[in-house]
Each structure stands twice: as C-alpha cells, then as structure tokens.
C-alpha cells in the first residue's frame, strides 16, 4: 500500500476528549460482535502508544465504574467523561512478519503530516554527524516560514466573551461563549479554538481552511450544526458555531441500556440519512460518521439532532475517488482500507450506527486496530444472536444493504429513505446525485447494453419503482410527462450551495450532452437510472433477472460473436476464453449467464498480476 495520511479533528460543540483511550476489557478472542457496555476495545489508532494526534477516534462504550448507570458516578455526559489512558494491548503473531496493516501507513503519514520524521535507529549514535539536529533546525525554519494567515476577522475579543470549556480534541478545544454584539447579541454559541502553534505543515493549515469552508458552504440544513463566523489572532483560529446542549447520540444510546426500540431508531436514522444525503448531493463526504458526532440541540427527548465535526471531511468531484485512510476504526468502510472510495464510505458508517442502535453491539470488533480492520474486510455481521430474531425482517434487510462490502451494491442515503423499513415515516426524499451518474453512463453505453437495461426496468416490481418515481418527480417533468437535460440542470440549480461549486458537481452535466436534443419518459428514465449492482443485493434479484431475460429473449437478444461481445464490453483478446462461455452454442446468442454478466461488465485480471 502506498502512502496515505490521516487528519486530526476536534468536534464542534460538545465533544469527548479524543486523546483518551478506553481500556480493553474483553477476552483476547476476536469476535465480530461485542456488547457496548462491557466490551471496550480501542477504536483509535496511535502513532505511538501515547500519541495524542491520531486520525482514529476512540468510542468508549463502557461503564468504568461498573454500576447500573451507563455513565460514571459524579461525571456528567461527555465531554467530561473520562476513560483509562492505557495503551492499546499488543497483538502477538506466530509468524515473525504479520500481514501489512493500514495502521502502519497511517502512522508514517501522520508523522509526515505533522512535519516530523519517523525515528531513525543507528547502531553507532556518534556517527550521526549532527544530522538529527540539522533535521530539527530545518523543520523549525520551515515552521517559521509557514503562512498562517487565514484572512478571517481579527475582532474575536470584541465580539465574543469566552465561557467554560465544553470539549477538547487533538488540535484544539471547544468553549461556550456569549455574543457581545451583532445580530446574535446575547446568544450562547460554541467556539472551537485551534492553536496555530500546532499547525506545523501546509497540510494541517489546509485542513483548518477546508473545515471552515465546508461548514460555511453547507450551513443551512436542519440537521447540520450552524456556522456563524470564523476569527483569528496571532495565536489561534476561532470557529464560531451553534451550541448544542443536549449531549451526544452516544450518551443517549448508553442511557437507554445500549440500544433503541425500532420505532425510536427510525427517528434517529431518518435525521442521519437526511443530512448525509444533503452533504452527498453537494459533493461532500463526511468520513467520520459515528454516534459521538451527532449532538442534540437540547436535552428534550424529541430534540433535533445535529451533525458536527467536519475536520476529516472533503470535497469529492465527479468520477473522483479518494485514497487517504481516515475515520474511526469501528466505523471505517472496507474500501477506505483499500484506499479507493467515495461517498459510499459514509453509507457503511450509517449501517454500523444502525446496527448498534438496533442491537446494542458493534458489527465488527477486535481487541486491536489491526484486528478491527481485518474484521471489517473479512467478517460478516452476526444477525443470529439476540436480539436480532425479534427485529423485523425489514430492519435487518435495511442494515444488510448498508453493510454490503461491495460499495456498488449499497443504497445511497436518498435510496435508504425509500426503503420499506422507513417508507411509512414522514420524510422528504432529496434529489440523488447517483441518478445523474447512472443516466450519464446509460447514454454513453452501446445500443445492446441500453436494450438489456430496458428489459431489466420492465421486470422491476412496484417496490423497486418507488425510489425512481420520486426521483423522476423531483426532476419536474413537463406536461407531457417527459424530461430533458434542462430538467436535470434546473434540479441541481435548485439544490446548489457553495459546496456544490467547490466540488464541481455541476460538471457532470457536461457529460450528459446526449440529452441536449432528447426528451425521455418515465419508462426510459427507469432503464437509465437503475443500478444492476444494487439490484443484485436484493433477495428477489434472481426473479427480476429471470423475468428481464425473458423480455431480452423476445425483444433484443441476437447472434453475437465473441469478438463483438469483447468490443461491446471494452475487453481485450485475453477475455475471449471467459466470454465464450456466455454465448449459447446452439444459436450464438447470449445465455442467461451471459446476459447477467453483460449487464454490469466483468474485470479480467492477468493471473500473474500481484494483487495490491
């Protein structure tokens, strides 16, 4: 694996001290599922055993005092909750060289990000020749040359009166404050204070700049923490936001004994999906979704929940994939560990949160970070143990479709809002950027591929059509029931924020030029906007595929040679031996196997190529 980097973040309003690491109290045996109150493996990666600058954040689901309360006696809910600071227990391997772990690359990259070099061991220190001192002097000189001017307001002291500290993170701490003048005069706010002395590299400076930019450009959604202002002085950057006094979602889970009833869990998940779908439409991936990063505005049971902490977030341009490994170990998606991911990584994290809400346990667990990573990559969640037999089939299907290891088969946040488990709830389904990507691909495909997809759309049941009908309606078809490229443009314009401009989401319209002089009805829209990968994750996929193939046999199946099929799928001669099995020898047409494979293509790898 190549180099990657981790970012350091502190939460926005009421936060836990991420520098503290919970004690591992579970048995040494790795198990994919662990109850929240008793099992406490560390979910935080450490650059060293006592590092306070890790991109991996701990999730202390435990009861340190062993009493009936989910929180320690005499200690208020986070951020004041304390945990043991013991280091991560070492894992011993029978083999002298354990398999590579993403954590090792995080460690090296993190040191580089902070402007420090990994420690070098020499057998004869005297022969160093002053190299270490020279390196330190060079780093100090580089540190002094960094431009730490952000262009923010310089009048923080005149506008805000700082109160008590309410949270502390890696690069700063959060305090309450009272606004002394301006439109918010007299109002209590949260101030995230980031020390400039800890901005030791250009990357760390850019992290702060990007976090403020994302908060400022996204602010406005009901379930997203409000951004008010950003100030600076020679020593600090001050990010002023809405103060959320209701505590973390994590605290509420613990106060309920570790899990939520289904109906209550739905209310939480609806809010999470709503704000995440909004971020994704704008081209922003959060990358650190977890219960600690959702705060309630008040202590009321039905208080609104807010998404906070965009310190690890980033803009994602169309057709771009990210490769830096960041996040929290228990919630990290498999493709993040493979260093090739996009918006779907957030969906996996939502799946983990939903799993915890419904059963009170983590779906992937181990005593070490490397063990957690292996569980995420290889293990399957356990839906057999209690309380899963009592959980509704719709809820289990919902979680399974979010925790699919193949990111292409996961639902998007907008699709998840139309899932049968949530369908009866009153919620607004937003425009889904996936529709744009699929329509673009459809009109770039060959005529045979489009014909094959049209047959699939005819085989869809009404359940699968619910989401497509909603998306078609959001494009506001004309009176004749058809849409054009203008409809796609106006729908994006209605939802645009400054973040959408930064992530260049609208650039996807330029690749949809085939619709410039074309209008499509709902039937053709369905063919263009379906994902066969997602359909394959359905329990009824076999029936859908069988019915679709019957339509294909009647309407579009034709004699095709191996060479032509290879050209259709943009494959070289090395794939011919595989494609030959897809064509019926009796009539030279695609078989059922060939049809289903043709729908989404195949990757043919050279066996001698080493898997990276």
C-alpha positions, 0 to 999 in steps of 0.5 A: 500500500502506498502512502496515505495520511490521516487528519486530526479533528476536534468536534464542534460543540460538545465533544469527548476528549479524543486523546483518551483511550478506553481500556480493553476489557474483553477476552483476547478472542476476536469476535465480530460482535461485542456488547457496548457496555462491557466490551471496550476495545480501542477504536483509535489508532496511535502513532505511538502508544501515547500519541495524542494526534491520531486520525482514529477516534476512540468510542468508549462504550463502557461503564468504568465504574461498573454500576447500573448507570451507563455513565460514571458516578459524579461525571456528567455526559461527555465531554467530561467523561473520562476513560483509562489512558492505557495503551492499546494491548499488543497483538502477538503473531506466530509468524515473525512478519504479520500481514501489512496493516493500514495502521502502519501507513497511517502512522508514517503519514501522520508523522509526515503530516505533522512535519516530523520524521519517523525515528531513525535507529543507528547502531553507532549514535556518534556517527550521526554527524549532527544530522538529527539536529540539522533535521530539527533546525530545518523543520523549525525554519520551515515552521517559521516560514509557514503562512498562517494567515487565514484572512478571517476577522481579527475582532474575536475579543470584541465580539465574543466573551469566552465561557467554560470549556465544553470539549477538547480534541487533538488540535484544539478545544471547544468553549461556550461563549456569549455574543457581545454584539451583532445580530446574535447579541446575547446568544450562547454559541460554541467556539472551537479554538485551534492553536496555530502553534500546532499547525506545523505543515501546509497540510494541517493549515489546509485542513483548518481552511477546508473545515471552515469552508465546508461548514460555511458552504453547507450551513443551512440544513436542519440537521447540520450544526450552524456556522456563524463566523470564523476569527483569528489572532496571532495565536489561534483560529476561532470557529464560531458555531451553534451550541448544542446542549443536549449531549451526544447520540452516544450518551443517549444510546448508553442511557437507554441500556445500549440500544433503541426500540425500532420505532425510536431508531427510525427517528434517529436514522431518518435525521442521519440519512437526511443530512448525509444525503444533503452533504452527498448531493453537494459533493461532500463526504463526511468520513467520520460518521459515528454516534459521538458526532451527532449532538442534540440541540437540547436535552428534550427527548424529541430534540433535533439532532445535529451533525458536527465535526467536519475536520476529516471531511472533503470535497469529492468531484465527479468520477473522483475517488479518494485514497487517504485512510481516515475515520474511526476504526469501528466505523471505517468502510472496507474500501477506505482500507483499500484506499479507493472510495467515495461517498459510499464510505459514509453509507457503511458508517450509517449501517454500523450506527444502525446496527448498534442502535438496533442491537446494542453491539458493534458489527465488527470488533477486535481487541486491536486496530489491526484486528478491527480492520481485518474484521471489517474486510473479512467478517460478516455481521452476526444477525443470529444472536439476540436480539436480532430474531425479534427485529423485523425482517425489514430492519435487518434487510435495511442494515444488510444493504448498508453493510454490503462490502461491495460499495456498488451494491449499497443504497445511497442515503436518498435510496435508504429513505425509500426503503420499506423499513422507513417508507411509512415515516414522514420524510422528504426524499432529496434529489440523488446525485447517483441518478445523474451518474447512472443516466450519464453512463446509460447514454454513453453505453452501446445500443445492446447494453441500453436494450438489456437495461430496458428489459431489466426496468420492465421486470422491476416490481412496484417496490423497486419503482418507488425510489425512481418515481420520486426521483423522476418527480423531483426532476419536474417533468413537463406536461407531457410527462417527459424530461430533458437535460434542462430538467436535470440542470434546473434540479441541481440549480435548485439544490446548489450551495457553495459546496456544490461549486467547490466540488464541481458537481455541476460538471457532470452535466457536461457529460450528459450532452446526449440529452441536449436534443432528447426528451425521455419518459418515465419508462426510459428514465427507469432503464437509465437510472437503475443500478444492476449492482444494487439490484443484485443485493436484493433477495428477489434479484434472481426473479427480476433477472429471470423475468428481464431475460425473458423480455431480452429473449423476445425483444433484443437478444441476437447472434453475437460473436465473441469478438463483438461481445469483447468490443461491446464490453471494452475487453481485450483478446485475453477475455475471449476464453471467459466470454465464450462461455456466455454465448449459447452454442446452439444459436450464438446468442447470449445465455442467461449467464451471459446476459447477467454478466453483460449487464454490469461488465466483468474485470479480467485480471492477468493471473500473474498480476500481484494483487495490491 
